[in-house]
Amino acid sequence: TTSLHRIEDPVTRGPALITVWESMLEGRVAPSSVLEMLLTALPHEDVELTLNEMLGYLGDAFWRFTPPERRASAAPRIERVLRQGLDGAGSTSTKASWFNAIENVATTSETLTWLERVWRRDEAVPGLRLSENDESQLALELAVRGVANAEAILDAQHARIQSPDRKARFAFVM
């Protein structure tokens, strides 16, 4: 499973990814092996559709199939691979995919601090502009992760929202 990135033909690589994932769901491949495969293959993937599928699987593998006691030790490497992918992404859409994946799995204090700086607009992600919806989602993710000033982040994000409908939705989720 660690050689997915060596499949040169993208028409073969995409279905191979799905096959390995389904094999894991059926109990024939260990989730840790799939996580390793994804971390090895992600830096090499150049097909956006396959990249997005891999990033989605990575989030599922981390949250649903990695035991909580293993997540803490896996998180730094996962976050490092995702940050490198974000830094090397060539298009706005792939940057958004990498960023969303980081936002989804962030658990280390270093990454949560960075995400908070991005949310505060103290730091930008080059080539990626966050929309009001993106910032709202980021504020919610930070709050769910229990950052120290989560309540203040939620209140500030609520005040930032311009659309009355979005503001009401955000208040409900808060």
Order of alpha helices (4+ residues) and beta strands (2+ residues): alpha-alpha-alpha-alpha-alpha-alpha-alpha-alpha-alpha
